[in-house]
Amino acid sequence: MKAIIGHIIFNVKDFNESELFYDKLLTEMGFEITHISEGDFGIMKSYKQGEHNLYIRFDRNKESEQYVRNVGLDHLAFELNSEKDVDKIYELINKLNVKITRKPKKYSEYSESYYAFYFRDPNGIPLEVYLQ
């Protein structure tokens, strides 16, 4: 038996703001927009690359609370192929007016070549872009 992570869904507080952010970030990293649905529940949009699928979902019937880094998701990391690619995404993120929590640098405590930066999406969800 072999399992893969089929999809990850982020609930977002403002669909338009999150859509703009994730459209720019994920398409730059090679994801395709594969599905968008809207109904009484709200709006849901899918970004897919290979077997990996990330959704953003806005629920019209719920009031959003601030993201709290607690029990549950700590962060989601995207692995890229080169430091140049990490720096390119950093420049993009820098223009999107979100909080950068750690600027790009080497993290030798993880591995000799580990190079990464950390940031929050418009909802406060922590993300990382790195080279292993």
Long-range contacts (C-beta under 8 A, 24 or more apart in sequence): 4-51, 5-52, 6-51, 6-53, 7-46, 7-53, 7-54, 7-55, 8-53, 8-54, 8-55, 8-76, 9-44, 9-54, 9-55, 9-56, 9-57, 10-54, 10-55, 10-56, 10-57, 10-121, 10-123, 10-125, 11-57, 11-58, 11-59, 11-62, 11-64, 11-123, 12-56, 12-57, 12-58, 12-64, 12-122, 12-123, 13-58, 13-64, 13-122, 13-123, 14-58, 14-122, 14-123, 15-42, 15-43, 15-45, 15-56, 15-58, 17-122, 18-56, 18-58, 18-121, 18-122, 18-123, 19-45, 19-56, 21-96, 21-98, 21-121, 21-122, 22-47, 22-54, 22-56, 22-121, 24-92, 24-96, 25-89, 25-92, 25-93, 25-96, 26-54, 28-88, 28-89, 28-92, 29-78, 29-80, 29-89, 64-123, 66-124, 67-123, 67-124, 67-125, 69-126, 73-125, 74-126, 75-118, 75-125, 75-126, 75-127, 75-128, 76-125, 76-126, 76-127, 76-128, 77-116, 77-127, 77-128, 77-129, 77-130, 78-127, 78-128, 78-129, 78-130, 79-130, 79-131, 79-132, 80-129, 80-130, 80-131, 81-131, 82-131, 83-115, 83-131, 85-131, 86-115, 86-116, 86-117, 86-129, 86-130, 86-131, 89-129, 90-117, 90-129, 93-117, 93-119, 93-129, 98-122, 99-124, 101-126
